[in-house]
Amino acid sequence: MLSGSSALRWVLVAPGSLALGAVLTHFEVPASWILGAILVSGAMALSTGTELPVNQHFYRFARGIIGILAGLPLVGMPPRDLPGLLPPGLFVAVITLGIGIAGGLLLARAQKDISEESGILSMLAGGASMMPAIASDVGADARYVALAQYLRLLTVSMTLPVAASFMAHPADSAAAAPTASVQDNWGMIALVVAVALLGDPLGRLIRLPVPSVLAPLLITVGVSLVLPDGLSMTPPEILQIIAFMSIGWVCGGALSVPALRAFARNLPATIGFIVVVMAACALTALALVPWLGITYFEAYLATSPGALETVLALGAEGGAGPEVVAIQIIRLLCVLLIAAWLPQVIRLVTGKWRKGRED
């Protein structure tokens, strides 16, 4: 139940977030709905000095929608492309994950107010919209994770088009034809809502890590494989917007002056990591050019640390091959698995690190 003051604040925050998100979307700002919700709910929390709580049942449903959206690209990957692209995809994933885990652990050791879980989730490149949702389930600070992830997303999204404009596109490039939009129907909408609602309890039943995200993701992939042609589990746009705004509300509504001060203290280290991971991905792309026989433009897009929507748009415009999508999806899946099993990963990595120091 919401108190009177809390309900009154939501009367202002919900439409305000929608309006600001629409403005940011018009100007093509990355993660516009999430950022708009962070700004509006954060301003409300800071101005009133009181956190703005989000209903947990609503937030669990929203995370289910995020999980469905994460599963849809996996459905679109042609199975015949996977075997040959799996090794380079894993190569890119290992390098990116290694940098993220090492950077997150170093950040946690340097800054005592950041936990290892928060440090690693804030540094993992890819799946920015899902990291705050996962943070809530593994005990990390969703506020710091969201701020760090969207700073990286904004940086990558802004630099990608500039960098790509200086690269040679495939010689036989031709802009990909737009795919026909799938007409929503009430049956598919009901299916999407059911998966978002039931994914979490089903995931908990079989002991999946981060069940609110991973269970809907896996159900989406399984169901989509047997759907007739012309039907898609793509959530209606309004549900996508609500899910994205819920992520922003959870992060922005929990903001406080001490939390912002803590983020400001860690800002140099966060920016430094963003520069390091972007440079490492650009160098990794050099290895993919002879390996897959593709242009550096395609390799650069395939290894870009996030901003998948921007990557796909640039790839379609520049005539990039399926390698871009396949490698991005392989890495995204690896990132999600690592994030979902984060407590176990931390115990494994830190245990080996301590053992090495003792030896």
C-alpha angles and dihedrals in degrees: 000000000000122000118233094256092046092050090050091052091051089053086063100034100050099054091035091055091048092050095047091044090053091051092049090047090053089056091046095242110170116252088008098167093047094045092046091052092047092052096047098042091040091053090050094048093047095044094049096037089228130105118248107228122212119215107256095218090053092046091050090054090048091052088052089057089050089053091051091051090050091054098050097076089054090059091055096055110107107237092220090062096053105076096054094041097045096084096050090041091054090045090057092043094052093051094046094044092046091054092045096049094044092046092048093050092047090050091050091050093048096044114045093196092064119076122218090249092052093045095051096043091049091052101044108108113223136036094051094166091053100046097077089049091051090045090062090058100044098046098256127140103265091193096059093039091054095046093048094044095050092045087057092044092051092048094048094044092051096046099041098074091044094050093042091053090067094052129088112249123219110291093234094042119152125169111259115250113250114255119240113261117246114239110234117232132188093249093057092043089053090049092051092049091048093051091048091050100040099036095082098051091043090049091050090049092059092036098245115172112249090005095184090067108022097046095056088043093055094041090051092054093047096046094043091057091062099038116113118253113279095034123102137178091221105138117238112267093250091058091049091051092048091049093050092046091050089059089052093047093053092050099038096039091058094051120122136169092260090050092052091047090052091051091048090053090053096041096098091052091046093051090045090055092049090055092047096049093046091050092047092051091049090053091046088055089063090065093052095057097073093027095060100018093239134133122267087245090063093042091050091052091046092055098039108133098239135314090112094174091055091045093053093047093050091044093052092047093048098043097249118176129240091272090082096057095038096052093044091051093046090052092044091054091049091049091051092049092049091046092048093051093039100131091053092045091052092050090049096047098040091044092056091043093054092045091052091052092049091051 
